[in-house]
Amino acid sequence: MRLIICLFLTFLLINPAYAFSSKIRKKKTHQKIKMVETKQDWEIEAENIPLSERKLDPEELPKTDKKNYFPQPHYVFELYNNPPGARNYDIRFIKKNLTEHPIMVADKECHYIAYANYYYRADNNQIYSDFYVEKLDTTKTKTARILEYNHKQLKRAPVLLSGFKEEYKNLYNGLSLVDWNSSGNKVLIKESIGSTLYGIYQNNLYVYFVDKDKTIKLSDFADTIVNHYLDSENLQLVKYRYILEPLGFSASNDNIIVANFYTYTKEGKKVFLGAWGYDLSENRIIILSKTNSQYSISANGLVLKRVLE
């Protein structure tokens, strides 16, 4: 018997993992959580959760290498009249939104802002518009001037109205900015007249002189071109559809407005009839090119664009 005990003690010394601990380990008990059966029970349980237990563990927050977790917007300026004369407003989009505030365009130095407002009358399917040129707060940065300008302010006087006095079904009267001149003292405005069903059939051009607070209509621009083709080529454009499409101010002369002139065939195809200029300093119309529609146009207006990093 003594031999058996000695062998057992020797085995325990060689294998200590099988030794009995003098301390009595208590069996861990897990508290059972009562199942929430109704929404009311859940709300009661949620109210009783201590505030300390509601905090997220910092280690469990989303990790990112960036300083700010959400992308931060910033602003850049882009040229408005690029490519020249390409800015047009979609009639369908205006009708969908009932009122539309198109792009606000600043001059080169961001001293002024120019834009049009569009309005839609659903009862007779008519669109009309007005045009504004407003002074910006030059004590602020160029970006802040535009961002903080309130285009919905009450004290505003439009420099031009289109379609407010006419009440015709499906009539479209849309004003839009073509561009600023490089000096920032003239604004070229296009008035498009047409149908909300069939599109534009006439363009009229206006110039707003900022320093004089005066708007003039270039009423003889298209008529002079029509008379020129009647006298020189006996082409009676009055029997056909024609349109004057402004491109902007000449890159070589800040006082010359450039526009392309087109007529249409019976099939509706546009036929180019030259690039023409209106010299504001001399109030005369000149032929710039009859064979090439490409003419050097300046791009001066600036649009503030919001982008995300």
Secondary structure, 3 states (H helix, E strand, C coil): CHHHHHHHHHHHHHCHHHCCCCCCCCCCCCCCCCCCCCHHHHHHHHHCCCHHHHCCCHHHCCCCCCCCCCCCEEEEEEECCCCCCCCCCCHHHHHHHCEECCCCEECCCCCEEEEEEEEEECCCCEEEEEEEEEECCCCCCHHHHHHCCCCCCCCCCCCEEECCCCCCCCEEEEEEEEEECCCCCEEEEEEEEEECCCEEEEEEEEEEECCCCEEEECCCHHHHHHHHHHHHHCCCHHHCCEEEEEEEEECCCCCEEEEEEEEECCCCCEEEEEEEEEECCCCEEEEEECCCCCCCECCCCEEEEEEEC
